[in-house]
Amino acid sequence: MINHHHEFTFENYIVSESNKLAYEAALAIAEGKSNSYYNPLHIYGESGLGKTHLLYAIQSMNELKTPERNVIYIKGDDFLDDLISHKQQSKINGFREKYYDVDILLIDDIEYLEGMRKTQQEFIGIYNTLREQNKQIVLTSEKSINELYYIADTLRTRFISGLQIEIKKDEINE
């Protein structure tokens, strides 16, 4: 997927005490430094604190430096729409192939999957396949995984197996 947000790079991300760890983990992922400790990487915090910027920065760096790497950025609600569209067209295998064949999967606003039982089941399959292949998953949300009450326990345990980083407001973000 082509990134139309090239202005969101690591170079122009404002690093502060509250987002430094998220920045460093995202940069390591973009540079291809594999580490099961931060797979999946879940960045959470209020809207407007730079979570999406980091996802776009990962995508941008890969497009520029390692274009052979397949990186998909998608918003949680678009992921849901994509699944529904593929099901309506009886092309669920095409949906699976699209997401099984990535090197880095970036899902913004994972909370859109809350309460969507069948979508979560599909995502568990994608998650398991990517993890078995040592592919990277990065998620964002406004809440911690434990505060996403309508996420299936099977997903919750997978999400918390990686690194969760909260970005908070501080003097730089305000």
C-alpha positions in Angstrom: 0.0 0.0 0.0 1.4 3.4 -1.0 2.0 5.9 1.8 0.6 9.3 1.0 1.9 10.7 4.3 5.6 11.1 3.6 5.7 14.2 5.8 5.3 11.9 8.8 8.9 10.7 9.3 11.2 9.8 12.1 13.2 13.0 11.4 10.3 15.3 12.1 8.8 13.4 15.0 9.1 15.4 18.2 10.6 13.1 20.8 9.9 13.7 24.5 10.2 11.8 27.7 6.7 10.3 27.3 7.2 9.0 23.7 10.9 8.2 23.6 10.5 4.5 24.1 7.7 4.3 21.5 9.9 6.2 19.0 12.9 4.0 19.6 10.9 0.8 19.2 9.2 2.0 16.1 12.6 3.1 14.6 14.1 -0.3 15.4 11.2 -2.0 13.6 11.5 0.3 10.6 15.2 -0.5 10.5 14.5 -4.2 10.4 15.9 -5.0 13.8 13.8 -8.0 14.7 13.1 -8.5 18.4 10.4 -10.8 19.7 10.2 -8.6 22.8 8.4 -5.9 20.9 6.3 -8.1 18.6 3.6 -7.2 18.7 4.3 -3.6 19.5 1.2 -1.8 21.0 1.3 1.9 21.3 -1.5 3.5 23.1 -2.6 6.9 24.4 -5.0 9.8 23.8 -5.6 11.1 20.3 -3.1 13.6 18.9 0.0 12.3 20.7 1.8 10.9 17.7 0.8 7.2 17.4 -0.3 7.4 13.8 2.8 9.5 13.0 5.0 6.6 14.1 3.1 4.1 12.0 3.5 6.4 8.9 7.2 6.8 9.7 7.7 3.1 9.8 6.0 2.8 6.4 7.8 5.8 4.9 11.3 4.5 5.9 10.6 1.1 4.5 9.3 2.5 1.2 12.5 4.6 0.9 15.1 2.2 2.2 13.7 -1.3 1.8 10.9 -1.2 -0.9 11.1 -4.9 -1.3 9.6 -5.3 2.2 5.9 -5.6 2.2 4.4 -3.1 4.7 0.7 -2.6 5.1 -0.7 0.3 7.0 -4.5 0.1 7.7 -6.9 1.7 10.0 -9.0 -0.6 12.2 -12.3 0.4 10.6 -10.8 0.0 7.1 -9.5 -3.5 8.1 -13.1 -4.4 9.1 -14.5 -3.0 5.8 -11.8 -4.9 3.8 -12.9 -8.1 5.5 -16.6 -7.5 4.8 -15.9 -6.6 1.2 -13.9 -9.8 0.6 -16.6 -11.9 2.2 -19.4 -10.3 0.2 -17.4 -11.1 -3.0 -16.7 -14.6 -1.8 -13.0 -13.9 -1.9 -12.0 -14.5 1.7 -8.8 -16.4 0.6 -7.7 -13.2 -1.2 -8.2 -11.3 2.1 -6.1 -13.8 3.9 -3.4 -13.9 1.3 -3.1 -10.1 1.4 -2.5 -10.0 5.1 -0.5 -13.3 5.4 2.0 -12.0 2.9 3.3 -8.9 4.8 6.6 -8.3 6.5 5.2 -5.5 8.7 1.5 -5.1 9.6 0.6 -1.7 11.0 -3.0 -1.4 12.3 -4.1 2.0 13.6 -7.0 2.2 16.1 -7.2 -1.5 16.8 -10.2 -0.7 19.1 -12.4 -0.8 16.0 -12.2 -4.6 16.3 -13.8 -4.6 19.8 -17.0 -6.6 19.8 -16.5 -7.9 16.3 -16.2 -11.6 17.1 -15.8 -12.9 13.5 -13.4 -10.2 12.6 -11.3 -10.9 15.6 -11.3 -14.6 14.6 -9.9 -13.7 11.2 -7.3 -11.4 12.9 -6.2 -14.3 15.2 -5.4 -16.3 12.1 -3.5 -13.4 10.6 -1.7 -12.8 13.8 -0.7 -16.4 14.3 0.5 -16.7 10.7 2.6 -13.6 10.9 4.1 -14.5 14.3 5.0 -18.0 13.1 6.9 -16.4 10.2 8.6 -13.8 12.5 6.8 -10.9 10.8 6.2 -7.7 12.7 2.9 -6.4 14.0 2.4 -2.9 15.3 -0.9 -1.8 16.8 -2.2 1.5 18.1 -5.2 2.4 20.2 -6.4 5.1 22.6 -6.6 2.5 25.4 -4.4 -0.2 26.8 -5.2 -3.8 25.9 -6.7 -4.4 29.3 -9.1 -1.5 28.8 -10.3 -2.9 25.5 -13.1 -4.9 27.2 -14.6 -6.4 24.0 -11.4 -7.9 22.6 -11.4 -11.7 22.8 -9.2 -13.2 25.5 -7.2 -15.1 22.8 -6.3 -11.8 21.1 -5.7 -10.0 24.4 -3.1 -12.7 25.5 -1.4 -12.4 22.2 -1.3 -8.6 22.3 0.1 -8.4 25.8 2.9 -10.9 24.9 4.8 -8.1 23.2 5.6 -4.6 24.2 2.9 -2.1 25.3 3.9 1.5 25.4 1.7 4.3 26.7 2.3 7.8 25.3 1.1 10.5 27.7 0.7 14.2 27.3 3.7 16.2 28.5 5.0 19.7 27.9 6.2 18.8 24.4 2.8 17.4 23.3 0.7 20.2 24.7 
